[in-house]
């Protein structure tokens, strides 16, 4: 009978259970997605171009951070689960149910809820990981060969972590329930919450929070030689500092606005500020977690985009897209697939240790190159300018033009280049050859074909190697190899953290909607218009979304200093990921407001 009553109680609060269950699924799904990278040694050692020891160290702290974040989330989820059922369990005990039986019931419910959630989370995590991997690799043209969506170590790690946490949560729930008087269980919703009023303590927390954040941000500007010191120091100071800032600084701001009568007496601002003050005490840990998740998600996407832009810089650094020296059918067939916008062909004769070129062809179509100018400015990005090589210097030894041209011709380095008049060139004996330099409409689009042409010519002519090693396609291919894993991890983890961020904040706001409904009904009954209530909700939830976003953005702006040694300009085009992320974040805010209003506002 007691199990039937339990099922009936769950059905009556099915919406709340769905919010809880979906949040747990997302948490376990994201946990698995992160572990699928962090516990994949083959991927880290083979696909990621970096010191394996550093990467392992960084991912170890990433796992620790994710464990802390997920644990806080699960503690709130467990607390929410118990609060939903306290009244029901108190009623069962009033009707004569034994506390041991009730304890077994709550133990089973907690463990079963967690186990089902983590199983579904892992299954969905496998699916989402596979989809995200295929989309990122396909759309971004990444070279990822050793990453596996299905990783046994990640599955076992996720299962063990969540089962242990829910086992501890179940035992905690049993202890709380069996040691709480029945009368307190029945009147749980009516128990007043004591707000701690310690202005001096809040002031100390605010000062300590700002100082700790300053230390964390300063540490991230230090050289990466101190990486083993940077990561743990920044992790501790920023997390603790964020907690104190939310508890001290933002509380002080709300108190100031409450005392400012010209503001608080306008509309129902006093009620809105009171709600925020009431929430902030119980939201401090969650808001700290959200700010860290916000920084991780935005930072990961920003770094991913920055690594992607390094391929663009490689394209700009070399003028010609491809060099063709072969007329074989395989090369001609591949060349026909290119969208060529310019083609410069030069003929020469190879005789002994000399390469004789027709000077007139260079006078008609001068060779060009890219000159790179480096600047010590905020962007730290080089400037690329097209320069025409002086024809008279192409065959003059020890000139820059001769050195550049020698690398653009087969056998140009060991042999001597000579430019002669058309008349003399026609009389010279020797093997007739040619070299063509082409530019295409879209190098990234035509890169696979260009790469195929270059490798085909390398197989046909071993003297083509010097050209190949200095070609745009070779450098671009190397850059893809260097950036692909970082770009993949950036977008992959950015999507994962963004999903968990949205789920966590929405869960926390919506989980308290049922108890907030009474307050809004009272305001409605005393004559407050729906328009003012909706405005109050928008402001209240907007503040809860804005506070962690502000800290998260500051965290990212300072945290990008860690990537100075890997990225040319970590802050280049930073507005692009910020805009994308803020638009998505705004979408989550609007969705949360809509769902919350549907729950708490009375339909007229």
Secondary structure, 3 states (H helix, E strand, C coil): CHHHHHHHHHHHCHHHHHHHHHHHHHHHHHHHHHHHHHCCHHHHHHCCCCCHHHHHHHHHHHHHHHHHHHHHHHHHHHHHHHHHHHHHHHHHHHCCCCHHHHHHHHHHHHHHHHHHHHHHHHHHHHHHHHHHHHHHHHHHCCCCCCCCCCCHHHHHHHHHHHHHHHHHHHHHHHHHHHCCCHHHHHCHHHCCCCCCCCHHHHHHHHHHHHHHHHHHHHHCCCCHHHHHHHHHHHHHHHHHHHHHHHHHHHHHHHHHHHHCHHHHCCCCHHHHHHHHHHHHHHHHHHHHHHHHHHHHHHHHHHHHHHHHHHHHHHHHHCCCCEEECCCCHHHHHHHCCCCEEEEEEEEEEEECCEEEEEHHHHHHCCCEEEEEECCCCCCCCCEEEEEECCHHHCCCCCCHHHHHHHCCCCCCCCCEEEEECHHHHHHCCCEEEEEEEEEECCHHHHHHHHHHHHHHHHHHCHHHHHHHHCCHHHHHHHHHHHHHHHHHHHHHHHHHHHHHHHHHHHHHHHHCHHHHHHHHHHHHHCCCCHHHHHHHHHHHHHHHHHHHHHHHHHHHHHHHHHHCCCCCCCCCCHHHHHHHHHHHHHHHHHHHHHHHHHHHCCCC
